[in-house]
C-alpha cells in the first residue's frame, strides 16, 4: 500500500454516512493500534527514556539528538507500522483481520518479547558535547 491513509479513503460501504465511515476508521485504527503497541513496547520505552534524557539539552545538540531518536523510532518500528496499515485496511475491507495478518502480529510480538533489552541512555552515558 503506497499511502498509509488509503484505508481511510477506501472501503466506503453503500449508504454509509461520513460519520459511520469515520467511526469504522477509528475502530480499525484502535484495533490495529493495540497490536502495534504490543509489538513496539520496547521501542516505545527506549524512545520515551531517550526523550526524558534529552530534556537536559537544548539548542542544536537537542535538535540533532531528538532527530536521531525519532529516526531510530521510525526505523525500528517500520515493520509494525506497515503491518498496522495492512491490519487497518483488512478491518475496513472485511470487518476483521486475516489469519495471515494475525499470525504476522503474533510473530512480531513474540520476537519483541524475546528481543534483548534495548540500550537506554542515562546520565552515565552522556555523549561528547560536539555530537
Number of C-alpha atoms within 10 A of each C-alpha: 10 5 7 14 13 13 22 19 10 13 17 17 11 6 7 10 11 10 9 13 18 15 12 19 22 15 15 25 22 13 17 24 18 11 20 24 15 18 24 21 14 19 20 16 13 20 19 14 15 19 17 12 15 20 10 9 13 11 7 11 14 16 13 13 17 18 12 12 18 15 12 15 16 14 11 15 17 12 14 23 19 13 20 24 23 19 26 29 26 19 22 24 16 11 12 15 19 14 9 9 15 15 11 14 21 15 13 19 20 13 12 17 15 8 10 9 11 10 11 13 17 12 9 6 8 10 9 6 7 6 9
